[in-house]
Amino acid sequence: MLQSWLPTAVAALPLRPLVVVVTVVAVLAAVRRLAGRRLAAPLRRRLLLGLPWGTLLTMALVAAIYLFVQGAWWHPRPLVTPFRTWSYFYPLGMVTGAFTHGSVGHVTGNLLGTLVFGTVVEYAWGHYPQRRGVQSFTGLRTNPFARILAVPAAMIAVGLFTGLFAIGPVVGFSGVVFALGGFALVARPYLFLGALLASRAVDQVYVALRFPQPTVGGSTRFVTPWWADIAIQGHAIGLLAGVLLAGALTLARDEPTRPARVFFAALVYAVSRGLWAVYVPVGGGEYTLYRWLGTGLVFLLALLVATATARRGRDLVPEFERDAGSLATLAVVVALCSLCLAAVPANLATIEDAEVPDEGIEVEGYTVAYAEDVRNEYAASIWTPLGIGESRTNISTSGVIVANADREIWIRTVPKGRLAVNQRATVVVGGVGWREPVYANRSGWNVLGNDTVYRVQLRRAGGPRRTAYTSPPSTADATVAGRNVTLRAAETGFRVAVSRGNETIATGPLPANMSSRSVGGLTIERNRTRIYASTNDTRVRIARARRPPD
C-alpha cells in the first residue's frame, strides 16, 4: 500500500516550483556561510534579531486587507470599486484606497517593494539608539518595540497622505512604496541601489514560482499602454514625501550625506520606475505620452533631491542665504505642495443622479451599464478654474460603466476593445461585507466588407440576461441576385434584412444554427460561425463570427 501511495504523492508535488525554492534557499545558505558573521552582524546591530519587524507587520496588514476585506481569500476577483479614492465626499474610499489592490499581481508587486525598500528604511531608522551612551528601554524613543511599531504607523500615515492627495480614483500601496524608496535613496543610497537590484531577483523568483514552465503562443489581446495605468502623480508625492522625511532624519542625527550618490540613486529609481511617463487621456481610449517632458523632469528631480541633501545648516528650519541646499529643500516642499493641490479639484468631484446611465443593471445603489461614445462624467465633474482644460474634461469613453451617485462613483471598468476581444467580462460591485458580480457578454457577426454588428448583454448572478446595447446595422459588401443583405442586432437576437437598391424587400430573424430560411427571395443559411446567402447556384458568405453568438 505504501508503494502505491508514494508515487502518487510524489507526482502531486509541485516539482518545478520546489526546485526553485530549494535552489534559492541552498544558494542563500551558501552565501551566508561564505560571508560568515559579516552578513548578519550589521543587521543584528540595528534590527531586533536582524529582522525588519515593522515592515513585516505592515505587509501582513496590507495582505490581510486584500484577502479578507476585499474578499480575495474566498473569491478569484477582489472587490475594488468601492475602495478607490473617488472623492472627499466619499470618506471610505479615501481611507482605504492606499491599502487595497486590484489583483494578485498588483498586491504582490507592492508587497515585494515594501519588503525590499522597507528593510532599507527600517535599517536606517534602527530598533536601537545609535548615540553613544544611550541605552535601550530608557524611554519611549529608545524602546525597540516602540521603534518597531513606529514603522507601520509611519507607513499607514504616508498611505493616508497619498490617498488624500493622489489624483483619484486610485488604488494601491505604491505611493507608500515610492515614499520608502525616496527615504532609502537619501538615507542609504548605495544600500538602496543594492536593494533595487535585489528586487529584480526577487521578482524573478516570484514569477518562476507562479509560472514555472508556461507554453506561450501568439494571441489576440486588448492591451492598453502600461504607463496609462500608473498613478504618476501619486508616485511622485510619495517619493518627495520620503525624501523630505529622510532629510529631516539625517539632519536630526547630524549624519553626513553624499549628494553625488543620492543623485545617481534618485535618477536610476525615477527612470526605472517610470516617473518619466507624463501622459494625459485624450478620449476614445487613447493617451498622449509626453516622453520628452518626462525625461527632462526626472533629471531635474534627481538634481533637486541631491542638492537638497547638501544643506550646510543642521537646523530643521533652512537658512536661505547663499545655501543651494536650503533653496533646493524649499523647491522640493513647493513641488510636493503643488502636486497635492493639483489633486484637490479632482477629489472634490461629485456625481449627480442625472449623470448615472439610465439603462443598466441595478445592484444596491450601483448601476452597471454599457455605452459607447458617452461623456466620462467623472472627468467632466472635475472643476477647472476659468474654464482651463474644459476640452480635456469632456472626454468620451466606451465600454462597461459602473456608476453610483451615493458613492461618487463613475468609471468605465471594461473598455469596449477588451470586451470585443474577450467576448465576456465580470464586474464586481459591493461594499464592506458584501459583493455581487455582474456579467457582460458581447456577441456579434463580422459582416463581409463592413462593420461588425453586435449586441451586449448584462446579467446579475443567477438572473436573466438583459440586452444593454445594440450596434447599428451593417450591410455586407456583396450582391446576390441584385439583392443586398443587412444584419441587425436586436434585444431578442439578430435579424436579417434583404433589400434591392434603397427598398427593403423583407426582414426576418436569423435562422438557428445548422438551419436556413428564405428571406426576400434569398436562402439565408447559418452554419455554426458562418452565415451564407444563396440563390440558384450562387452562394456567398455574408458574415462570420469567432464563436457562435448566443
Disulfide bonds with the S-S distance in Angstrom:
none
